Amino acid sequence: MERRADLISDKVEVVPVVVLSQTFPARPSSIPDIRDFVRRCLSHSPLSEDDNREVGETVAQALLEAAVERAVGQTMGALHAANLDDGPPVEALERLLAAAWRHLARYSAMAQAVAEQLSPEAVSRTHQAAHHTLGALLERGRADGSFRSDLPVGWLVTTCIAVIHACAAEVREGRLEERDAVRILTTTIRDLFTGGGQVPGGNA
């Protein structure tokens, strides 16, 4: 038994590990610095250049996801403050969209980074809290007949989040005036959730 352990140990290469750390601000503008830091840390590693690049991209993606989750968490605090369980569901939806847009405006650079660098799967992971809140509001609206029931809740929630980000992109690209964004966004999502047409309790 001891001899077998010796044979195994003879084939094992022990590589010293050096752990390096650095704190970066949780914003997309930090990503180039993060990539540079990872590249410098791996400059003397036995990995190939392609492997080093892949590690750097993986680290940057993970940190961007963490920053997005943090931003979504802060937005969720504002959504809960909008008292989404009170009043007609359509009015609650309008309050939700207004609050979400105000916070999205604060994170315009991050929203752009999300659109450019995160996969749809990563966007879904980082927006789980928003999915839950929107889904609960949709179910409440379905229960009293305010919202449509002919399409899956998950599809409506995913489409709503995609439209919010698309609206932000239109504003960034100058194709949509920011002063008109909330009105256009609200009309689009309200019609999506209700099936179109005017709904009692909603604002024109």
N, C-alpha and C positions, 0 to 999 in steps of 0.2 A: 504493500500500500504506500509506504514511504517512497519507494522507488518510482511508483507511478506519479506521485506528486512532484518528484524531481524532474521527471520527463516533461510534465506539463509546464513547470516553471521555466524550464530551459527554452520553451517556445514562446514565452510571454515577454513582450517588450514593454517595459515600464517607461511611460512618457511623463515627464513632470508637467503639471498643470499650473498655470499662472492665471489667477482670477483678477480681472480688471473691471473697474466700474466707473461710471461717470453719470452725473445727473443732467438731464436735458429738460427744457420746458416742454410741457405737453401741448405742442402746437405743430402743425405741418411744416412750418418754416425751419423746424429743428431737424427734419429728416435728412437733408444733405450733411449736416454735422454728424448725425448718428451714423450714416453710411461711411463717412470719412473715419470716424472713430473705430468702427468695426474693421474697416480695411487696414488701418494702422495696427490694430491689435492682432490681426491675422497675417501680417506681413512676413513673419518668420515661421508660420505654421507649415506643416508638411502638406497642406491642402493645395490643390491646383488653383489657378487663377479663377477658373469657372466656379469651383467649389466655394472659394472665398466670396465671389460675387453673390452666389446663391445664399450663403449664410448671411451676408449683409442685407440682402433683400428680405430674407425671412425675419430678421431682427427688426428691420424698419417697418415691415407689415404688422408685426405683432405689437409694436409700440404705437403705431397709428390706430390699430384696433382698440388698444387700451385708452388712447386719448379720445376716440369717438365714443366709447362706452361711458367715459367720464362726462363728456358733453351731453350725451343723451340722458344720463342720470340727472344732470342739472336742469335740463329741459323738462324732465318728468316732474320735478318739484314744482315748476311753474304750471304744468298741466293739472296737477292735483289741486293747486291753489285756485284753479278755475272752477272747482266744484262741479265736476262732470256728472255727478249723480243727482244734481238738482235741476229742476225745471224740465221743459220739453227736450227730448233728445236732439232735435235739430238745432235748438239754441245752444245746447251744450257742445255740439259739434262745431258751431261757429266760434264759441269761446276757445275751444281746443285749438282750432286752426290759427286764430289770432295770436294766442300765446306761443304756439309752436313757431310761427313766423317771426315773432319778436326775438326769440332765442336763436333761430337759424340765422338771422341777420348778424348776430354777434359772432357766429362761427362760419362766416362765409368762406374763409380760406380753408377751413377744415372740410366744409361741404364740397369744395372743389377738389381737395385731395381725395375725399371719399369717391367722388365720381371718376377720378382719373386712375386711382391706384388700388382700390379695394374691389374684390370680386363680389358678385351678387350674394354668394354664400356668406362672405365676411360681413357685408352690409346687413344681412338678415340676422347674423349672430349679435352684432352690436346694437341692433334695434329691437331686441326681444321685449324690453320693458314697454316700448311704444306699441308693439304688436299687441301686447296684453291689454293695455289701456284702450286702444282703439277697438279691439275685439269686444271688450266688455260694453263699451258704449253702443256698438253695433247691435249686440244682443238685446240691450235695453230698448233700443229703437225698434227692433223687430217685434219685441213683445207687445208694444202698444200700436204697432202698425205704421210707425213713422218712417222706417227704413225698409227697403226691399228685402225679400226673402228668396228671390229666384237665383241668386248667385252665392257661392260659398263665402263665408265670413273671411277666411284666410286670403282668398283672392282679392276681396274688397280692401282689406287692410294693406296687403302688399302693394296694390295699385295706388292706394292713397299715399303711402310713403314715397312711392316712385314719383307721383305727380308733384308732391311737395318739393322733392329734390330737383325735378325738371323745372319747376317754377323758379327756384333759386338760380339754376343754370341760365335760364332765359334772362333774368335780371342781370347776372354777371356779364353776359354777352351783349347786353344793351338792346336786346330784342323786346324787352318788356320793361315798362316804366315801374320803378319800385313803388311809386304811390298807388299804382293800379294792382299790384301783385296780390294783396290780401283779398281784394274784391274778386278778382279773377279766380284765385285759388279756392276761395270759399264757394263760389258758384259752381265750379267744376266738381269739387268733392261732394257738395250737397246734392247735386244732380246725380252723381255716381251712386251715392248711398240711397237716395230716394227713388231712383229710376226716372228722374227728370220731372219737370213741372214744379209749381209752387206748392209748398207744404205748410200747413198751418203751424205757427210757432216759429217759423224761420224769418230772417230779415232779408229784404230784397237786396 
